[in-house]
Amino acid sequence: MRFEIMRLDDVDGAAVDSTVVDAASVNRIVQQAAATGQRIYIRPADTAAR
């Protein structure tokens, strides 16, 4: 399964950028975001666009 991870702006919460990763990478990205205080939004990637 693949997930879209969006980095959110600290001021208004708008998505700054996004990336699609496999499930194995999600844990690493969440740990990095927690360590730096970065706000992220994670959702299943749209598989219909493939």
C-alpha positions as CSV (number, residue, x, y, z in Angstrom):
1,M,0.0,0.0,0.0
2,R,1.2,3.5,-0.8
3,F,0.5,6.7,1.2
4,E,0.5,10.4,0.4
5,I,2.3,12.5,3.0
6,M,1.8,16.2,2.9
7,R,4.0,18.7,4.8
8,L,1.8,21.4,6.4
9,D,2.6,25.1,6.8
10,D,3.0,26.0,10.5
11,V,1.0,29.2,10.1
12,D,-2.2,28.3,8.3
13,G,-2.0,24.5,7.9
14,A,-2.0,24.6,4.1
15,A,-0.1,21.8,2.3
16,V,3.3,23.0,1.3
17,D,4.4,19.9,-0.6
18,S,3.5,16.2,-0.8
19,T,5.1,12.9,-1.6
20,V,3.9,9.3,-2.2
21,V,5.7,6.6,-0.3
22,D,5.4,2.9,0.5
23,A,4.1,1.7,3.9
24,A,7.7,0.9,5.0
25,S,8.7,4.5,4.7
26,V,5.8,6.0,6.7
27,N,7.3,5.2,10.1
28,R,10.6,6.8,9.3
29,I,8.9,10.0,8.0
30,V,6.7,10.2,11.0
31,Q,9.7,9.8,13.3
32,Q,11.6,12.6,11.5
33,A,8.5,14.9,11.6
34,A,8.1,14.3,15.4
35,A,11.8,15.0,16.0
36,T,11.7,18.3,14.2
37,G,8.1,19.4,15.2
38,Q,7.0,19.3,11.6
39,R,3.3,19.0,10.9
40,I,2.3,16.3,8.4
41,Y,-0.9,14.8,7.0
42,I,-1.0,11.2,5.9
43,R,-3.6,9.5,3.7
44,P,-3.8,6.5,1.4
45,A,-2.5,7.4,-2.0
46,D,-5.0,7.6,-4.9
47,T,-4.5,4.3,-6.7
48,A,-7.0,5.3,-9.5
49,A,-4.4,7.7,-10.9
50,R,-2.0,4.9,-11.8
